[in-house]
Amino acid sequence: MAAVNLQDTFMHKGKECPKRYILVMGPTGAGKSTFIDNAMSPGDPTPKVGHGLESQTAEIQEYTIGEIINNFEVILVDTPGFNDTENGDSLAFGQISGWLEQYPHPLPGVIYIYSIQTEKGTNSFVRSLEIFKKICGDPFSPNITLVTNKWSRPGTRTEHAREKELKDKDIFWAGLVGKHAKMRRYHYFDFNQEEFTSEDPIQWAATDGSENEASEGVGGEVSEEISEEAGETAREMARENARENAREIIKEVLRNKLKKTRFQQQVFNEGRQAGGTSACLAVVGHLAKIGADADDEEKHMKATAEELKESDPEKSAYCHEQAEHARSQKENIQKQWTILASLMDGIGSILAAIAEKYGYPLLRDGVLSLTRAAAMHLGKEDFDPST
């Protein structure tokens, strides 16, 4: 994890400019690193951009924009993605909480990136969104900018319907928007993608990228016959468009009143350990429930497979497959426990928090055994379920 530089000003052309850190969060594959890449000045270090369901950002990385914006030196903080196929939400939460533990100062805001191309708000997305809300807290909501990314040009009916669902449903963004979080659109462009057609930058250059007030954007027809030189010009125009649009969002964040997140309030003002924060309770509660459900499913499927072994071999084989899937889920939960424990210096406080919030029955069977296994793996002997 990048160490946080707590010096809050730096000199630019003989003038002191305050530093402003903006965290960029969201699900894996939403375009967080690409948004940061688009926002940087020419020649600035930029993040590695991925194109799959596994996060390319395993650790917090800070990227300083090479130009002063609104009289501030701006540092964009790239975070591991929530809902990662390998690490769930544990890695993202552990890294984000570790960074916030080092930074006691108020923040101008958080940018939450979400791909409008995501077909459906899954249960895992809802769980990770709950963790995000717990990290930030209600009073911090006006400092949250919810950015829908990867829009078509112009936006399709399906994309607009998804946006409306995000805005209107309580399980998604309705609560945040109701507490004055802002929703914005961003037409990112990934200049690092391997497959790149000349039509992409041309279409970018033909539009102004300013659909943030729910406008459709304006597209122009461009001849398919275009010289290589003109194509490169269009590409550079697209790059500048992407930079300008990303920075408009950043400028809006910089105008916010500085506030601490709920996580910071609980750690620095209330003296809680990270394992006892509301956000950590949300993470461990999800892990406990998913692990317990997977354990129940494995036992049920194994029993059913055994019952049907003679009468319905085909269905019995299917049940065995489902039991194996549940077992894999339990193994993934064990991995997440280990990640969370190692990032947060032990699991004793985490387990105490689970027991206090959810009760020990939720820690029985598979979840309890997985937790013990994680504790043994880490050499921790501070958890005794009998006490």
Sequence and secondary structure as in RCSB ss.txt:
>XXXX:A:sequence
MAAVNLQDTFMHKGKECPKRYILVMGPTGAGKSTFIDNAMSPGDPTPKVGHGLESQTAEIQEYTIGEIINNFEVI
LVDTPGFNDTENGDSLAFGQISGWLEQYPHPLPGVIYIYSIQTEKGTNSFVRSLEIFKKICGDPFSPNITLVTNK
WSRPGTRTEHAREKELKDKDIFWAGLVGKHAKMRRYHYFDFNQEEFTSEDPIQWAATDGSENEASEGVGGEVSEE
ISEEAGETAREMARENARENAREIIKEVLRNKLKKTRFQQQVFNEGRQAGGTSACLAVVGHLAKIGADADDEEKH
MKATAEELKESDPEKSAYCHEQAEHARSQKENIQKQWTILASLMDGIGSILAAIAEKYGYPLLRDGVLSLTRAAA
MHLGKEDFDPST
>XXXX:A:secstr
        EEEETTEEEEEEEEEEE BTTSSHHHHHHHHS TT        SSS S  S EEEE SS BTTBEEE
EEE   BSBTTTBTHHHHHHHHHHHHH  S BSEEEEEEETT  S  HHHHHHHHHHHHHH GGGGGGEEEEEE 
  SS  HHHHHHHHHHHH TTTTHHHHHTT EEEEE    TT S   THHHHHHHTS   GGGS         S 
  HHHHHHHHHHHHHHHHHHHHHHHHHHHTS  B  HHHIIIIIS   GGGSHHHHHHHHHHHHHHHHHHHHHHH
HHHHHHHTTTT HHHHHHHHHHHHHHHHHHHHHHHHHHHHHHHTT SHHHHHHHHHHH GGGGSHHHHHHHHHHH
HHHT     TT 
